[in-house]
Amino acid sequence: MWRRDVRHFRSDPVSAEVLETLLAAADLAPSVGLSQPWRFVVVDEVARRAAIRANFERANAKALAGQGAERAKLYAGLKLAGLDQAPCHLALFVEPDPEQGHGLGHATMPETLAYSAVMALYNVWLSACAVGLGLGWVSILDPVGVAAALDVPAEWIFIGYFCVGVPAEMACVPELERLGWETRRASVILQR
């Protein structure tokens, strides 16, 4: 239950061996046509992390300006990224036309490649939880700026940026719910 979007991290390092194990878990995820279209980028360089941080600050300021007056104060008080505390940063991209898989299964639904990448990410996420680590999905970013800061191939499509580390706390209730931003609801299920 505590598998949450973590924004508060301790400074304990994530060893290279643990990170390798987490990323190996990605390769066990199902993917359309066995294409394995995910491309993880480990972001260690200080300058690249600073570029991502600046990207976040610009995008976050825009998002704050887009909030109605009533929600703006609450939004301004939310901690929306663990960029400064997390010892490990990962970016996830998808290869839009991978050679592997020979195009099987995604001709009519190309978005299944991105779905496959997210499934690989979830394997990483759950594997991280199994060893006491948390992930935080930083979604308030300009994707073009992220790709430029990380100097990845132009055709790769940005899926998400993730902070990884030991959570400062483990809570069963999501932080956004605890702070009054939103409440969890039951899934919508239709029967036909």
N, C-alpha and C positions, 0 to 999 in steps of 0.2 A: 504493500500500500504506500510506502514512502517513496516510490519511484516518482519523483517530482521534478519539475523544472527548477533546478537549483541556481540561486543567484548569490549565495553567501558561502564562501569556501574558506577552508583552512589553507595554510601555506605549504602543507606537506607535499613534497614532489611526487609526481607520477613517474615511476621508473620506466625505462625504455622497454623492459621485459613485459611489464603489465600493459603498456600501450600496445606493444606488438600482439599480445594475447587478445586484447579488445578488438583490434583491427582484423585479426584472424577470424574472430567471430562473425564479422561482416561477411566474410567469404562463404559462410554456411547458410546465408539467407537465401530464400527462394528468389529467383529473378526470371523475368519473361524470357523465354528461349534460352535460358542459362547464359544470358548476356553479361551478367555481372557489370552493369554500366556505371557503378559508383566509382568515384574518384575522391579519395580522402587526401587532404593537404594538412600536414602537421605544421602549425605556425609557431616557430620558435624565435625567429629574428625580431629583435626589439623594434626596428623601424617598421616592419610589416604589422606588428601588433599595434604600434602607435597609429598607423594609417587606418587600421580597423577601428580603433578607439575613436579617432576623429570622425570617421564615417558614421559611427553610432551616434556621436554627439550631434552631428548635423541632422541625421534622420530623426533622432529623438526630439530635437527642438521643433522640427516640422510637425511631428506627431502631436506634441504638446499644443502647438498653435491650432491644430485641427480639432482639439477637444472643445466641447461646449463649456461655457463658463462654470456650470455646475460640476462637471467631471474634471476640469483642469487642475483644481487644487489636489484632488485625490491622485490624479495621474502624476503630477509633479512630485508627489511623495513616494511613488513606487520605485523600487530598485529593480531595474529592468535588465541588468546585465551583470555578470560576474567577471568582466574583462580584466579588472585590475587585481583581483585576488586569485583567480584560477591559475594553477601552475601549468596547465596544458590547454592549448587551443587547437581545435580541429575545424576545418572547413570541408563541406561536402558538396561535390558537384556531380553532375551526371553527364556521361558521354552520350550525345543525342543519336549517334549512329555507330554503335560499337561493332567492330568486326566480329567479336565473339558473339555467338548466338545466331549468326548468319541471317539476321533480320526476322527470325521466327517469332511470331506472336505480337509484334508491335506495329505492323503495317497499318492496321485499322485503328489502333489505339496507341499512338506513340507515347502518351502520358504514362503508360505502364512502365516505361524505363525509369521515370522519376519515382513512381510508386515502389519499384524494385529497390532504388537507392534508399528510400525511407525505411524499407523493411531491413536493409542492411544496417542502417543507423540504429534501428530499434534493437537489433541483436547486440550492437555495441553498447547501447544504453543499458539493457538488462544485464549484460556481462559485467559492466562497470558496477552496477548495483550489487552484484554477487560478490564483488571484492571490496565493497565499502566505499565506492566512488559514486559521485553524482555528475549529471550533465545539466547544463543550462543552455537552452536554445536561444540564441540572440537573433531575433527576427526583425529588429528595427535597424535595418541596414539597407543601403543602396547596393543591389546586386552587381551593377556595372562597376562601381567603385571597389567592391570586394575583389572581383575578378582582376581588376587592374592592379590593386595593391599586392595580390598574390601572384601575379604574372603567370596565369594559367593559360592553356590554349584557348583561343577565341571562341571555339565552338562549344566548350563546356558550359553547362547551365548550372547556375548557383542554386543549391537546395537550402543550405543553412550553415550557420556558424555556431560552434559549440564550445563552451567552457567545460573543462573536465577537472575534477579534483575531489578531495574529501569534503563533504558538506559540513558546514559549520554546525548545522543541526539537522536532525531527521524528523520531519513532521508528516503526519498522515493527511493533514488538511493542507491543500495548496496555499501558498503565500497570498496569492491574489484573492482567494476566498477569505483568508484570515483578515486581510486588510479592507475587505468590503468592496472590492472591485467587481466581483462576480460570484455567483453561487453555482455549485455543481448541480446538474440536472440529470435525470435518467435519459438514456438514449431514446431517440425516436425510432420506433419499430413499426413498420407497416406490414400487414399480412394481406396478401392478395389472393 
